[in-house]
Amino acid sequence: MRTARLLAFTLLTGIPLMTMHGTAMAQAYPEQPVKLVVPFPAGGTTDVLARALGQQLAEKIGQPVIIENKPGAGATIGAEYVARSKPDGYTLLMGAVHHTIATTFYSSLRYDFQKDFAPVTTVAMVPNVLVVNNKVGVKSVADLIALAKREPGKLSFGSNGVGTGQHLIGERVQLMSGVKLLHVPYKGSGPLTTDLLGGQVDMSFDTITTVLPYIKENKLTALAVTTGTRSPALPDVPTLDEAGLKGFDAGTWFGILAPKGTPEQTVSYLNQNLVQIIQSDGFKKDMANIGAETIGDTPAQMGMRIADDTSRYAELVNKLNLKAN
């Protein structure tokens, strides 16, 4: 039907069909709902960002954006699902820095994060924050380190999965401070936060978005942010660098990717619409309220970010001799 209309337009106007073909193809997308896969359970930062972005993207492109949670194995189950999906722009991944770590951490991955995906845009960078529950009874990083040295292996830290950003941050803190902590992996930030509040786990290095409400309610104590500069969301909380772990600088980025082979015009269409949303004043304000710093870059820039982080985390994973069981 679309081809027939295009042919009729060509006959009436004299504009060659070949000239219109690229435009017609671009206009053909999207013609059905778009699925955005979140590789973590509901409630975590990845899920929160995906739902906020998906709602506005749906309004902009005129098609529903369906959020589908596929958690497990350090976010690799959802990533593999998208990597194996039809490259037509209708199945996308809400990826994150975790996937660049998984490249080295998991030796049996059935996809290549750099080769099997087409980057679309980086949505935001979110600082991680070291928080402890009130039962721990410390108010500073120095106090926490002193306690951990007195009781090696007793204090526990939770992460949203082995091989994720939170896990690597926890391992690096142990390396730099000379303490021994017990790592307790979860399938996502939602169940981790529940246990953190309940005292089943002592601390976490989760993203600010997840724990910020509980910090404000004094249910969790923020000891330090993991980025090189303080977060506007927690201006009175020092960085780990300021707290004595010199040179510590790590955060978590989140972004949209499509399967490899997705048409360039589809990737470009998605990038243009997503960047407009991400860089809008309203979206920036909403993200700032949950501690996220918006980005909205080009596919090429996101690709460089992925390559750089894959190399950087490979060095750290190998140095710490961390591998999936």
Phi and psi restraints in degrees (value plus and minus 20) as a CYANA .aco file:
   2 ARG   PHI     -84.0   -44.0
   2 ARG   PSI     -61.4   -21.4
   3 THR   PHI     -83.9   -43.9
   3 THR   PSI     -59.4   -19.4
   4 ALA   PHI     -83.6   -43.6
   4 ALA   PSI     -63.7   -23.7
   5 ARG   PHI     -83.0   -43.0
   5 ARG   PSI     -59.1   -19.1
   6 LEU   PHI     -86.3   -46.3
   6 LEU   PSI     -60.8   -20.8
   7 LEU   PHI     -84.1   -44.1
   7 LEU   PSI     -60.8   -20.8
   8 ALA   PHI     -83.2   -43.2
   8 ALA   PSI     -60.8   -20.8
   9 PHE   PHI     -82.7   -42.7
   9 PHE   PSI     -59.9   -19.9
  10 THR   PHI     -83.4   -43.4
  10 THR   PSI     -62.9   -22.9
  11 LEU   PHI     -86.3   -46.3
  11 LEU   PSI     -56.1   -16.1
  12 LEU   PHI     -96.1   -56.1
  12 LEU   PSI     -55.4   -15.4
  13 THR   PHI    -121.3   -81.3
  13 THR   PSI     -41.7    -1.7
  14 GLY   PHI      63.9   103.9
  14 GLY   PSI     -18.6    21.4
  15 ILE   PHI     -97.2   -57.2
  15 ILE   PSI     107.1   147.1
  16 PRO   PHI     -79.0   -39.0
  16 PRO   PSI     124.6   164.6
  17 LEU   PHI     -81.3   -41.3
  17 LEU   PSI     -59.0   -19.0
  18 MET   PHI     -82.4   -42.4
  18 MET   PSI     -54.3   -14.3
  19 THR   PHI     -85.9   -45.9
  19 THR   PSI     -54.5   -14.5
  20 MET   PHI    -107.0   -67.0
  20 MET   PSI     -32.3     7.7
  21 HIS   PHI     -80.4   -40.4
  21 HIS   PSI     -68.9   -28.9
  22 GLY   PHI     -80.1   -40.1
  22 GLY   PSI     -62.5   -22.5
  23 THR   PHI     -83.5   -43.5
  23 THR   PSI     -63.0   -23.0
  24 ALA   PHI     -82.3   -42.3
  24 ALA   PSI     -62.3   -22.3
  25 MET   PHI     -83.6   -43.6
  25 MET   PSI     -60.2   -20.2
  26 ALA   PHI     -84.2   -44.2
  26 ALA   PSI     -59.4   -19.4
  27 GLN   PHI     -91.4   -51.4
  27 GLN   PSI     -42.3    -2.3
  28 ALA   PHI     -89.8   -49.8
  28 ALA   PSI     -42.4    -2.4
  29 TYR   PHI    -122.8   -82.8
  29 TYR   PSI     112.6   152.6
  30 PRO   PHI    -119.4   -79.4
  30 PRO   PSI     124.5   164.5
  31 GLU   PHI    -133.2   -93.2
  31 GLU   PSI     -16.2    23.8
  32 GLN   PHI    -174.0  -134.0
  32 GLN   PSI     149.6   189.6
  33 PRO   PHI     -77.8   -37.8
  33 PRO   PSI     129.1   169.1
  34 VAL   PHI    -125.5   -85.5
  34 VAL   PSI     112.8   152.8
  35 LYS   PHI    -119.2   -79.2
  35 LYS   PSI     106.5   146.5
  36 LEU   PHI    -131.5   -91.5
  36 LEU   PSI      90.6   130.6
  37 VAL   PHI    -106.1   -66.1
  37 VAL   PSI     107.0   147.0
  38 VAL   PHI    -126.8   -86.8
  38 VAL   PSI      97.8   137.8
  39 PRO   PHI    -103.1   -63.1
  39 PRO   PSI       4.7    44.7
  40 PHE   PHI    -157.4  -117.4
  40 PHE   PSI     143.8   183.8
  41 PRO   PHI     -86.8   -46.8
  41 PRO   PSI     147.6   187.6
  42 ALA   PHI     -85.0   -45.0
  42 ALA   PSI     129.0   169.0
  43 GLY   PHI      87.4   127.4
  43 GLY   PSI     -41.1    -1.1
  44 GLY   PHI    -106.6   -66.6
  44 GLY   PSI     157.9   197.9
  45 THR   PHI     -82.2   -42.2
  45 THR   PSI     -62.2   -22.2
  46 THR   PHI     -77.2   -37.2
  46 THR   PSI     -64.0   -24.0
  47 ASP   PHI     -87.7   -47.7
  47 ASP   PSI     -63.0   -23.0
  48 VAL   PHI     -82.1   -42.1
  48 VAL   PSI     -66.2   -26.2
  49 LEU   PHI     -85.5   -45.5
  49 LEU   PSI     -61.9   -21.9
  50 ALA   PHI     -81.4   -41.4
  50 ALA   PSI     -62.5   -22.5
  51 ARG   PHI     -90.8   -50.8
  51 ARG   PSI     -58.4   -18.4
  52 ALA   PHI     -85.5   -45.5
  52 ALA   PSI     -63.0   -23.0
  53 LEU   PHI     -92.3   -52.3
  53 LEU   PSI     -61.7   -21.7
  54 GLY   PHI     -81.2   -41.2
  54 GLY   PSI     -58.7   -18.7
  55 GLN   PHI     -81.9   -41.9
  55 GLN   PSI     -64.6   -24.6
  56 GLN   PHI     -94.0   -54.0
  56 GLN   PSI     -54.2   -14.2
  57 LEU   PHI     -84.9   -44.9
  57 LEU   PSI     -59.8   -19.8
  58 ALA   PHI     -79.4   -39.4
  58 ALA   PSI     -63.0   -23.0
  59 GLU   PHI     -84.9   -44.9
  59 GLU   PSI     -54.4   -14.4
  60 LYS   PHI     -97.4   -57.4
  60 LYS   PSI     -58.8   -18.8
  61 ILE   PHI    -117.9   -77.9
  61 ILE   PSI     -26.7    13.3
  62 GLY   PHI      56.3    96.3
  62 GLY   PSI       0.8    40.8
  63 GLN   PHI    -156.7  -116.7
  63 GLN   PSI     127.3   167.3
  64 PRO   PHI     -82.0   -42.0
  64 PRO   PSI     124.1   164.1
  65 VAL   PHI    -134.0   -94.0
  65 VAL   PSI      92.1   132.1
  66 ILE   PHI    -115.4   -75.4
  66 ILE   PSI     103.1   143.1
  67 ILE   PHI    -107.8   -67.8
  67 ILE   PSI     104.4   144.4
  68 GLU   PHI    -143.8  -103.8
  68 GLU   PSI      97.6   137.6
  69 ASN   PHI    -106.8   -66.8
  69 ASN   PSI     104.4   144.4
  70 LYS   PHI    -151.9  -111.9
  70 LYS   PSI      57.8    97.8
  71 PRO   PHI    -101.5   -61.5
  71 PRO   PSI     146.8   186.8
  72 GLY   PHI     106.7   146.7
  72 GLY   PSI     132.5   172.5
  73 ALA   PHI      32.4    72.4
  73 ALA   PSI      29.9    69.9
  74 GLY   PHI      39.4    79.4
  74 GLY   PSI      16.2    56.2
  75 ALA   PHI      58.1    98.1
  75 ALA   PSI     -12.4    27.6
  76 THR   PHI    -104.4   -64.4
  76 THR   PSI     -43.0    -3.0
  77 ILE   PHI     -85.8   -45.8
  77 ILE   PSI     -67.5   -27.5
  78 GLY   PHI     -84.3   -44.3
  78 GLY   PSI     -57.9   -17.9
  79 ALA   PHI     -85.3   -45.3
  79 ALA   PSI     -62.8   -22.8
  80 GLU   PHI     -83.6   -43.6
  80 GLU   PSI     -58.6   -18.6
  81 TYR   PHI     -78.3   -38.3
  81 TYR   PSI     -65.1   -25.1
  82 VAL   PHI     -91.0   -51.0
  82 VAL   PSI     -59.6   -19.6
  83 ALA   PHI     -78.7   -38.7
  83 ALA   PSI     -52.0   -12.0
  84 ARG   PHI    -112.8   -72.8
  84 ARG   PSI     -20.1    19.9
  85 SER   PHI     -99.3   -59.3
  85 SER   PSI     141.1   181.1
  86 LYS   PHI     -82.0   -42.0
  86 LYS   PSI     109.8   149.8
  87 PRO   PHI    -100.8   -60.8
  87 PRO   PSI      46.5    86.5
  88 ASP   PHI    -139.1   -99.1
  88 ASP   PSI     -15.1    24.9
  89 GLY   PHI      67.2   107.2
  89 GLY   PSI     -18.5    21.5
  90 TYR   PHI    -119.6   -79.6
  90 TYR   PSI     -25.2    14.8
  91 THR   PHI    -150.4  -110.4
  91 THR   PSI      96.0   136.0
  92 LEU   PHI    -142.3  -102.3
  92 LEU   PSI     140.0   180.0
  93 LEU   PHI    -134.0   -94.0
  93 LEU   PSI     113.6   153.6
  94 MET   PHI    -108.7   -68.7
  94 MET   PSI      70.0   110.0
  95 GLY   PHI    -106.2   -66.2
  95 GLY   PSI     154.8   194.8
  96 ALA   PHI    -178.2  -138.2
  96 ALA   PSI     156.0   196.0
  97 VAL   PHI     -77.1   -37.1
  97 VAL   PSI     -47.0    -7.0
  98 HIS   PHI     -72.8   -32.8
  98 HIS   PSI     -55.6   -15.6
  99 HIS   PHI     -90.6   -50.6
  99 HIS   PSI     -47.5    -7.5
 100 THR   PHI     -93.8   -53.8
 100 THR   PSI     -48.7    -8.7
 101 ILE   PHI     -93.2   -53.2
 101 ILE   PSI     -61.8   -21.8
 102 ALA   PHI     -79.3   -39.3
 102 ALA   PSI     -48.3    -8.3
 103 THR   PHI     -74.6   -34.6
 103 THR   PSI     -60.3   -20.3
 104 THR   PHI    -114.2   -74.2
 104 THR   PSI     -56.7   -16.7
 105 PHE   PHI     -86.4   -46.4
 105 PHE   PSI     -59.7   -19.7
 106 TYR   PHI    -122.2   -82.2
 106 TYR   PSI      98.8   138.8
 107 SER   PHI    -103.5   -63.5
 107 SER   PSI     -32.4     7.6
 108 SER   PHI    -134.0   -94.0
 108 SER   PSI       4.2    44.2
 109 LEU   PHI     -82.0   -42.0
 109 LEU   PSI     119.6   159.6
 110 ARG   PHI    -120.0   -80.0
 110 ARG   PSI       4.7    44.7
 111 TYR   PHI    -172.3  -132.3
 111 TYR   PSI     141.0   181.0
 112 ASP   PHI    -134.9   -94.9
 112 ASP   PSI      96.0   136.0
 113 PHE   PHI     -82.2   -42.2
 113 PHE   PSI     -50.5   -10.5
 114 GLN   PHI    -104.1   -64.1
 114 GLN   PSI     -49.6    -9.6
 115 LYS   PHI    -118.7   -78.7
 115 LYS   PSI     -46.3    -6.3
 116 ASP   PHI    -120.7   -80.7
 116 ASP   PSI     -11.1    28.9
 117 PHE   PHI    -152.4  -112.4
 117 PHE   PSI     131.0   171.0
 118 ALA   PHI    -127.7   -87.7
 118 ALA   PSI      89.4   129.4
 119 PRO   PHI     -80.7   -40.7
 119 PRO   PSI     121.9   161.9
 120 VAL   PHI    -130.3   -90.3
 120 VAL   PSI     -81.0   -41.0
 121 THR   PHI    -187.2  -147.2
 121 THR   PSI     130.5   170.5
 122 THR   PHI    -104.3   -64.3
 122 THR   PSI     107.0   147.0
 123 VAL   PHI    -101.9   -61.9
 123 VAL   PSI     -71.5   -31.5
 124 ALA   PHI    -181.0  -141.0
 124 ALA   PSI     139.4   179.4
 125 MET   PHI    -130.7   -90.7
 125 MET   PSI     110.8   150.8
 126 VAL   PHI    -143.5  -103.5
 126 VAL   PSI     100.7   140.7
 127 PRO   PHI     -84.5   -44.5
 127 PRO   PSI     127.4   167.4
 128 ASN   PHI    -112.4   -72.4
 128 ASN   PSI     137.9   177.9
 129 VAL   PHI    -158.8  -118.8
 129 VAL   PSI     114.3   154.3
 130 LEU   PHI    -100.4   -60.4
 130 LEU   PSI      95.3   135.3
 131 VAL   PHI    -144.1  -104.1
 131 VAL   PSI     129.5   169.5
 132 VAL   PHI    -145.7  -105.7
 132 VAL   PSI     131.2   171.2
 133 ASN   PHI     -98.9   -58.9
 133 ASN   PSI     144.7   184.7
 134 ASN   PHI     -87.7   -47.7
 134 ASN   PSI     -37.1     2.9
 135 LYS   PHI     -91.9   -51.9
 135 LYS   PSI     -43.0    -3.0
 136 VAL   PHI     -88.8   -48.8
 136 VAL   PSI     -58.4   -18.4
 137 GLY   PHI      57.0    97.0
 137 GLY   PSI       7.3    47.3
 138 VAL   PHI    -135.9   -95.9
 138 VAL   PSI     135.3   175.3
 139 LYS   PHI    -142.2  -102.2
 139 LYS   PSI     -20.5    19.5
 140 SER   PHI    -169.3  -129.3
 140 SER   PSI     143.5   183.5
 141 VAL   PHI     -84.2   -44.2
 141 VAL   PSI     -59.2   -19.2
 142 ALA   PHI     -81.1   -41.1
 142 ALA   PSI     -61.6   -21.6
 143 ASP   PHI     -84.9   -44.9
 143 ASP   PSI     -60.2   -20.2
 144 LEU   PHI     -85.0   -45.0
 144 LEU   PSI     -64.7   -24.7
 145 ILE   PHI     -82.9   -42.9
 145 ILE   PSI     -61.9   -21.9
 146 ALA   PHI     -82.0   -42.0
 146 ALA   PSI     -62.8   -22.8
 147 LEU   PHI     -84.2   -44.2
 147 LEU   PSI     -63.2   -23.2
 148 ALA   PHI     -85.2   -45.2
 148 ALA   PSI     -52.7   -12.7
 149 LYS   PHI     -94.3   -54.3
 149 LYS   PSI     -49.9    -9.9
 150 ARG   PHI     -93.1   -53.1
 150 ARG   PSI     -50.0   -10.0
 151 GLU   PHI    -150.5  -110.5
 151 GLU   PSI      51.3    91.3
 152 PRO   PHI     -76.3   -36.3
 152 PRO   PSI     110.2   150.2
 153 GLY   PHI      58.8    98.8
 153 GLY   PSI     -22.4    17.6
 154 LYS   PHI    -104.1   -64.1
 154 LYS   PSI     -62.9   -22.9
 155 LEU   PHI     -93.7   -53.7
 155 LEU   PSI     118.2   158.2
 156 SER   PHI    -133.4   -93.4
 156 SER   PSI     128.7   168.7
 157 PHE   PHI    -146.1  -106.1
 157 PHE   PSI     117.6   157.6
 158 GLY   PHI    -118.0   -78.0
 158 GLY   PSI     133.4   173.4
 159 SER   PHI    -157.4  -117.4
 159 SER   PSI     149.1   189.1
 160 ASN   PHI    -111.2   -71.2
 160 ASN   PSI       9.3    49.3
 161 GLY   PHI     118.7   158.7
 161 GLY   PSI     131.0   171.0
 162 VAL   PHI     -85.4   -45.4
 162 VAL   PSI     118.9   158.9
 163 GLY   PHI      60.8   100.8
 163 GLY   PSI     -12.0    28.0
 164 THR   PHI    -112.0   -72.0
 164 THR   PSI     153.0   193.0
 165 GLY   PHI     -77.3   -37.3
 165 GLY   PSI     -62.9   -22.9
 166 GLN   PHI     -82.1   -42.1
 166 GLN   PSI     -59.7   -19.7
 167 HIS   PHI     -82.4   -42.4
 167 HIS   PSI     -68.4   -28.4
 168 LEU   PHI     -85.0   -45.0
 168 LEU   PSI     -57.0   -17.0
 169 ILE   PHI     -82.5   -42.5
 169 ILE   PSI     -64.5   -24.5
 170 GLY   PHI     -81.2   -41.2
 170 GLY   PSI     -60.3   -20.3
 171 GLU   PHI     -87.1   -47.1
 171 GLU   PSI     -59.1   -19.1
 172 ARG   PHI     -88.9   -48.9
 172 ARG   PSI     -57.1   -17.1
 173 VAL   PHI     -81.2   -41.2
 173 VAL   PSI     -63.5   -23.5
 174 GLN   PHI     -81.2   -41.2
 174 GLN   PSI     -62.4   -22.4
 175 LEU   PHI     -82.6   -42.6
 175 LEU   PSI     -63.6   -23.6
 176 MET   PHI     -98.8   -58.8
 176 MET   PSI     -48.0    -8.0
 177 SER   PHI    -118.9   -78.9
 177 SER   PSI     -32.9     7.1
 178 GLY   PHI      55.3    95.3
 178 GLY   PSI       6.3    46.3
 179 VAL   PHI    -130.1   -90.1
 179 VAL   PSI     145.6   185.6
 180 LYS   PHI    -140.2  -100.2
 180 LYS   PSI      98.9   138.9
 181 LEU   PHI    -136.4   -96.4
 181 LEU   PSI     137.9   177.9
 182 LEU   PHI    -114.1   -74.1
 182 LEU   PSI     100.9   140.9
 183 HIS   PHI    -107.6   -67.6
 183 HIS   PSI     108.2   148.2
 184 VAL   PHI    -140.9  -100.9
 184 VAL   PSI      84.4   124.4
 185 PRO   PHI    -102.6   -62.6
 185 PRO   PSI     124.8   164.8
 186 TYR   PHI    -144.1  -104.1
 186 TYR   PSI     150.5   190.5
 187 LYS   PHI     -99.8   -59.8
 187 LYS   PSI     -33.7     6.3
 188 GLY   PHI    -197.3  -157.3
 188 GLY   PSI     155.1   195.1
 189 SER   PHI     -89.5   -49.5
 189 SER   PSI     -49.1    -9.1
 190 GLY   PHI     -78.3   -38.3
 190 GLY   PSI     -80.2   -40.2
 191 PRO   PHI     -85.4   -45.4
 191 PRO   PSI     -51.8   -11.8
 192 LEU   PHI     -82.2   -42.2
 192 LEU   PSI     -67.0   -27.0
 193 THR   PHI     -83.2   -43.2
 193 THR   PSI     -58.1   -18.1
 194 THR   PHI     -78.7   -38.7
 194 THR   PSI     -66.4   -26.4
 195 ASP   PHI     -92.0   -52.0
 195 ASP   PSI     -52.0   -12.0
 196 LEU   PHI     -84.2   -44.2
 196 LEU   PSI     -64.7   -24.7
 197 LEU   PHI     -86.9   -46.9
 197 LEU   PSI     -53.3   -13.3
 198 GLY   PHI    -103.2   -63.2
 198 GLY   PSI     -26.5    13.5
 199 GLY   PHI      67.7   107.7
 199 GLY   PSI     -14.2    25.8
 200 GLN   PHI     -93.1   -53.1
 200 GLN   PSI     -42.5    -2.5
 201 VAL   PHI    -153.9  -113.9
 201 VAL   PSI     125.6   165.6
 202 ASP   PHI    -102.6   -62.6
 202 ASP   PSI     -56.8   -16.8
 203 MET   PHI    -173.0  -133.0
 203 MET   PSI     149.2   189.2
 204 SER   PHI    -170.8  -130.8
 204 SER   PSI     144.4   184.4
 205 PHE   PHI    -138.7   -98.7
 205 PHE   PSI      23.2    63.2
 206 ASP   PHI     -95.0   -55.0
 206 ASP   PSI     149.6   189.6
 207 THR   PHI     -89.9   -49.9
 207 THR   PSI     132.3   172.3
 208 ILE   PHI     -76.6   -36.6
 208 ILE   PSI     -59.6   -19.6
 209 THR   PHI     -71.3   -31.3
 209 THR   PSI     -63.1   -23.1
 210 THR   PHI     -91.7   -51.7
 210 THR   PSI     -60.2   -20.2
 211 VAL   PHI    -121.8   -81.8
 211 VAL   PSI     -28.9    11.1
 212 LEU   PHI     -75.0   -35.0
 212 LEU   PSI     -65.0   -25.0
 213 PRO   PHI     -79.2   -39.2
 213 PRO   PSI     -57.4   -17.4
 214 TYR   PHI     -96.6   -56.6
 214 TYR   PSI     -47.8    -7.8
 215 ILE   PHI     -87.2   -47.2
 215 ILE   PSI     -64.0   -24.0
 216 LYS   PHI     -85.1   -45.1
 216 LYS   PSI     -50.3   -10.3
 217 GLU   PHI    -109.3   -69.3
 217 GLU   PSI     -14.5    25.5
 218 ASN   PHI      41.9    81.9
 218 ASN   PSI       6.6    46.6
 219 LYS   PHI    -109.9   -69.9
 219 LYS   PSI     -40.4    -0.4
 220 LEU   PHI    -152.9  -112.9
 220 LEU   PSI     130.5   170.5
 221 THR   PHI    -128.7   -88.7
 221 THR   PSI     102.3   142.3
 222 ALA   PHI    -106.4   -66.4
 222 ALA   PSI     102.8   142.8
 223 LEU   PHI    -118.4   -78.4
 223 LEU   PSI     -53.6   -13.6
 224 ALA   PHI    -190.1  -150.1
 224 ALA   PSI     131.5   171.5
 225 VAL   PHI    -116.1   -76.1
 225 VAL   PSI     134.3   174.3
 226 THR   PHI    -111.8   -71.8
 226 THR   PSI     -30.5     9.5
 227 THR   PHI     -99.5   -59.5
 227 THR   PSI     145.9   185.9
 228 GLY   PHI     -89.8   -49.8
 228 GLY   PSI     -41.8    -1.8
 229 THR   PHI    -143.5  -103.5
 229 THR   PSI     137.3   177.3
 230 ARG   PHI     -85.3   -45.3
 230 ARG   PSI     134.6   174.6
 231 SER   PHI    -110.1   -70.1
 231 SER   PSI     114.9   154.9
 232 PRO   PHI     -78.1   -38.1
 232 PRO   PSI     -44.8    -4.8
 233 ALA   PHI     -94.2   -54.2
 233 ALA   PSI     -43.3    -3.3
 234 LEU   PHI    -157.6  -117.6
 234 LEU   PSI      45.5    85.5
 235 PRO   PHI     -82.7   -42.7
 235 PRO   PSI     -42.7    -2.7
 236 ASP   PHI    -112.1   -72.1
 236 ASP   PSI     -22.0    18.0
 237 VAL   PHI    -115.0   -75.0
 237 VAL   PSI     105.4   145.4
 238 PRO   PHI     -90.7   -50.7
 238 PRO   PSI     146.0   186.0
 239 THR   PHI    -104.6   -64.6
 239 THR   PSI     143.2   183.2
 240 LEU   PHI     -83.6   -43.6
 240 LEU   PSI     -52.2   -12.2
 241 ASP   PHI     -81.2   -41.2
 241 ASP   PSI     -66.8   -26.8
 242 GLU   PHI     -85.4   -45.4
 242 GLU   PSI     -49.0    -9.0
 243 ALA   PHI    -103.3   -63.3
 243 ALA   PSI     -18.5    21.5
 244 GLY   PHI     100.4   140.4
 244 GLY   PSI     -35.6     4.4
 245 LEU   PHI    -112.6   -72.6
 245 LEU   PSI      60.7   100.7
 246 LYS   PHI     -81.2   -41.2
 246 LYS   PSI     112.2   152.2
 247 GLY   PHI      67.7   107.7
 247 GLY   PSI     -22.3    17.7
 248 PHE   PHI     -88.7   -48.7
 248 PHE   PSI     106.2   146.2
 249 ASP   PHI    -176.7  -136.7
 249 ASP   PSI      84.3   124.3
 250 ALA   PHI    -171.0  -131.0
 250 ALA   PSI     119.8   159.8
 251 GLY   PHI    -163.2  -123.2
 251 GLY   PSI    -197.5  -157.5
 252 THR   PHI    -142.9  -102.9
 252 THR   PSI      99.5   139.5
 253 TRP   PHI    -119.2   -79.2
 253 TRP   PSI     134.2   174.2
 254 PHE   PHI    -150.5  -110.5
 254 PHE   PSI     122.0   162.0
 255 GLY   PHI    -178.0  -138.0
 255 GLY   PSI     150.0   190.0
 256 ILE   PHI    -122.1   -82.1
 256 ILE   PSI     114.0   154.0
 257 LEU   PHI    -154.0  -114.0
 257 LEU   PSI     133.5   173.5
 258 ALA   PHI    -138.6   -98.6
 258 ALA   PSI     142.6   182.6
 259 PRO   PHI     -83.3   -43.3
 259 PRO   PSI     128.7   168.7
 260 LYS   PHI     -76.5   -36.5
 260 LYS   PSI     118.8   158.8
 261 GLY   PHI      77.2   117.2
 261 GLY   PSI     -26.2    13.8
 262 THR   PHI     -81.4   -41.4
 262 THR   PSI     111.4   151.4
 263 PRO   PHI     -71.4   -31.4
 263 PRO   PSI     119.4   159.4
 264 GLU   PHI     -77.8   -37.8
 264 GLU   PSI     -57.9   -17.9
 265 GLN   PHI     -87.6   -47.6
 265 GLN   PSI     -49.6    -9.6
 266 THR   PHI     -91.4   -51.4
 266 THR   PSI     -64.0   -24.0
 267 VAL   PHI     -81.1   -41.1
 267 VAL   PSI     -62.4   -22.4
 268 SER   PHI     -84.5   -44.5
 268 SER   PSI     -62.0   -22.0
 269 TYR   PHI     -81.1   -41.1
 269 TYR   PSI     -65.9   -25.9
 270 LEU   PHI     -84.3   -44.3
 270 LEU   PSI     -63.7   -23.7
 271 ASN   PHI     -79.6   -39.6
 271 ASN   PSI     -67.6   -27.6
 272 GLN   PHI     -81.0   -41.0
 272 GLN   PSI     -64.4   -24.4
 273 ASN   PHI     -91.0   -51.0
 273 ASN   PSI     -60.3   -20.3
 274 LEU   PHI     -86.9   -46.9
 274 LEU   PSI     -62.4   -22.4
 275 VAL   PHI     -83.8   -43.8
 275 VAL   PSI     -58.4   -18.4
 276 GLN   PHI     -80.0   -40.0
 276 GLN   PSI     -60.2   -20.2
 277 ILE   PHI     -89.7   -49.7
 277 ILE   PSI     -69.8   -29.8
 278 ILE   PHI     -80.6   -40.6
 278 ILE   PSI     -57.4   -17.4
 279 GLN   PHI    -113.8   -73.8
 279 GLN   PSI     -13.4    26.6
 280 SER   PHI     -95.0   -55.0
 280 SER   PSI     130.6   170.6
 281 ASP   PHI     -80.5   -40.5
 281 ASP   PSI     -60.3   -20.3
 282 GLY   PHI     -84.2   -44.2
 282 GLY   PSI     -64.3   -24.3
 283 PHE   PHI     -88.3   -48.3
 283 PHE   PSI     -61.4   -21.4
 284 LYS   PHI     -78.2   -38.2
 284 LYS   PSI     -62.8   -22.8
 285 LYS   PHI     -85.0   -45.0
 285 LYS   PSI     -64.0   -24.0
 286 ASP   PHI     -81.9   -41.9
 286 ASP   PSI     -61.4   -21.4
 287 MET   PHI     -89.4   -49.4
 287 MET   PSI     -59.7   -19.7
 288 ALA   PHI     -80.2   -40.2
 288 ALA   PSI     -54.0   -14.0
 289 ASN   PHI     -85.9   -45.9
 289 ASN   PSI     -41.6    -1.6
 290 ILE   PHI    -131.4   -91.4
 290 ILE   PSI      -6.7    33.3
 291 GLY   PHI      65.2   105.2
 291 GLY   PSI      -9.5    30.5
 292 ALA   PHI    -116.8   -76.8
 292 ALA   PSI     118.5   158.5
 293 GLU   PHI    -126.2   -86.2
 293 GLU   PSI      92.5   132.5
 294 THR   PHI     -89.1   -49.1
 294 THR   PSI     133.0   173.0
 295 ILE   PHI    -145.2  -105.2
 295 ILE   PSI    -102.1   -62.1
 296 GLY   PHI      55.5    95.5
 296 GLY   PSI      48.6    88.6
 297 ASP   PHI    -125.6   -85.6
 297 ASP   PSI    -194.8  -154.8
 298 THR   PHI    -104.4   -64.4
 298 THR   PSI     142.9   182.9
 299 PRO   PHI     -77.5   -37.5
 299 PRO   PSI     -59.3   -19.3
 300 ALA   PHI     -85.0   -45.0
 300 ALA   PSI     -62.2   -22.2
 301 GLN   PHI     -85.1   -45.1
 301 GLN   PSI     -59.2   -19.2
 302 MET   PHI     -85.7   -45.7
 302 MET   PSI     -58.2   -18.2
 303 GLY   PHI     -81.3   -41.3
 303 GLY   PSI     -59.1   -19.1
 304 MET   PHI     -86.5   -46.5
 304 MET   PSI     -59.1   -19.1
 305 ARG   PHI     -81.0   -41.0
 305 ARG   PSI     -64.6   -24.6
 306 ILE   PHI     -83.2   -43.2
 306 ILE   PSI     -64.6   -24.6
 307 ALA   PHI     -82.9   -42.9
 307 ALA   PSI     -64.6   -24.6
 308 ASP   PHI     -83.4   -43.4
 308 ASP   PSI     -65.4   -25.4
 309 ASP   PHI     -89.7   -49.7
 309 ASP   PSI     -54.6   -14.6
 310 THR   PHI     -81.2   -41.2
 310 THR   PSI     -63.8   -23.8
 311 SER   PHI     -87.2   -47.2
 311 SER   PSI     -64.1   -24.1
 312 ARG   PHI     -84.9   -44.9
 312 ARG   PSI     -64.5   -24.5
 313 TYR   PHI     -95.7   -55.7
 313 TYR   PSI     -46.3    -6.3
 314 ALA   PHI     -82.1   -42.1
 314 ALA   PSI     -60.7   -20.7
 315 GLU   PHI     -82.9   -42.9
 315 GLU   PSI     -63.0   -23.0
 316 LEU   PHI     -89.3   -49.3
 316 LEU   PSI     -64.9   -24.9
 317 VAL   PHI     -79.9   -39.9
 317 VAL   PSI     -63.0   -23.0
 318 ASN   PHI     -89.4   -49.4
 318 ASN   PSI     -57.2   -17.2
 319 LYS   PHI     -84.0   -44.0
 319 LYS   PSI     -59.3   -19.3
 320 LEU   PHI    -106.3   -66.3
 320 LEU   PSI     -25.7    14.3
 321 ASN   PHI      37.5    77.5
 321 ASN   PSI      27.0    67.0
 322 LEU   PHI    -119.4   -79.4
 322 LEU   PSI     107.1   147.1
 323 LYS   PHI    -163.6  -123.6
 323 LYS   PSI     129.6   169.6
 324 ALA   PHI     -86.5   -46.5
 324 ALA   PSI     124.5   164.5
